[in-house]
Amino acid sequence: MIEMSIIKAHCRIDPEAVENDELLNIFNRAAWRYVETWTRRKLYTLNTDPGFDTDENRLLFDDDIRTAMLLLIGHWFENREAVSTAGAAATLPLAVEALLQPYKIYGV
């Protein structure tokens, strides 16, 4: 998972403000699951985590993954509804897919 201080810096939230911490933690966990689901791989924080050595489809939490997650969290923080009433609906940032695509396992 991403440290709260990094999430707040990315979202331009005052580090001392705590009113959005629970929501940001939910987004943090959701972004982790999004990466695992989209890539079809289990995400590991460290290469010493249990199961890392035996998992053929393992995915190590690196800067690409961290950046994609931050983009997702920032997007969800700014666009909290599934449908926009102010005009065009917001879609996921293009960079998320670009960052995750090299790690995706495609079906046959």
C-alpha distance (Angstrom), angle and dihedral (degrees) to the residues before:
residue distance angle dihedral
M1 . . .
I2 3.76 . .
E3 3.79 120.2 .
M4 3.81 114.7 -106.7
S5 3.82 92.1 -124.9
I6 3.82 90.5 59.1
I7 3.81 92.4 46.5
K8 3.80 91.2 50.3
A9 3.80 91.9 48.2
H10 3.81 90.5 50.3
C11 3.82 92.4 48.1
R12 3.82 91.5 43.1
I13 3.79 92.6 -120.2
D14 3.80 121.5 153.4
P15 3.83 106.0 -100.7
E16 3.82 90.0 -134.7
A17 3.82 94.0 53.6
V18 3.79 112.2 99.5
E19 3.82 103.7 172.8
N20 3.82 92.6 97.1
D21 3.81 98.4 39.9
E22 3.81 96.0 101.7
L23 3.80 91.8 48.7
L24 3.81 91.5 46.9
N25 3.82 90.2 50.5
I26 3.81 89.5 52.5
F27 3.81 90.0 50.4
N28 3.82 90.1 46.9
R29 3.81 92.2 55.5
A30 3.81 91.7 42.2
A31 3.81 91.2 51.8
W32 3.83 89.9 51.4
R33 3.82 90.1 52.5
Y34 3.81 91.1 44.0
V35 3.81 90.4 56.6
E36 3.81 91.9 48.0
T37 3.81 92.7 47.6
W38 3.81 96.4 43.5
T39 3.81 94.6 46.9
R40 3.83 94.4 36.5
R41 3.79 88.4 -133.1
K42 3.80 135.9 112.5
L43 3.78 112.8 -111.3
Y44 3.80 119.4 -135.9
T45 3.79 125.5 -167.0
L46 3.82 94.4 -151.5
N47 3.79 135.0 16.2
T48 3.81 86.5 -122.2
D49 3.82 93.8 60.6
P50 3.82 114.9 120.4
G51 3.79 111.0 -88.9
F52 3.80 95.6 17.5
D53 3.81 94.6 109.7
T54 3.80 94.8 49.9
D55 3.81 99.1 40.0
E56 3.82 108.5 98.0
N57 3.80 91.2 -167.4
R58 3.79 97.2 45.5
L59 3.78 120.5 148.2
L60 3.78 120.6 -158.0
F61 3.81 118.2 -141.7
D62 3.81 99.5 -114.0
D63 3.80 135.3 157.1
D64 3.83 93.4 -81.1
I65 3.80 91.2 54.7
R66 3.81 92.6 42.5
T67 3.82 90.8 51.0
A68 3.81 92.8 48.3
M69 3.80 89.8 49.8
L70 3.81 92.0 49.0
L71 3.80 90.1 51.1
L72 3.80 90.1 50.8
I73 3.80 93.2 47.2
G74 3.80 91.9 47.9
H75 3.80 91.2 47.9
W76 3.80 92.8 49.5
F77 3.80 91.5 45.8
E78 3.81 92.0 53.7
N79 3.83 96.6 37.7
R80 3.78 106.9 41.8
E81 3.79 97.5 163.7
A82 3.80 127.5 69.8
V83 3.80 91.4 -135.0
S84 3.78 126.1 42.7
T85 3.79 118.1 -138.3
A86 3.80 91.8 -172.4
G87 3.79 96.1 71.3
A88 3.77 130.9 -74.5
A89 3.77 117.1 28.9
A90 3.78 114.6 -110.5
T91 3.78 117.0 -116.3
L92 3.77 128.1 -164.0
P93 3.79 115.7 -75.4
L94 3.81 110.4 -89.8
A95 3.80 90.3 -131.9
V96 3.83 91.0 66.1
E97 3.79 92.1 65.5
A98 3.81 91.9 40.9
L99 3.80 91.2 53.4
L100 3.81 95.1 45.9
Q101 3.82 100.1 38.6
P102 3.84 95.9 84.7
Y103 3.81 89.1 56.7
K104 3.81 98.6 46.8
I105 3.79 120.1 114.0
Y106 3.78 109.0 -142.6
G107 3.80 122.4 -149.1
V108 3.77 124.3 -120.3
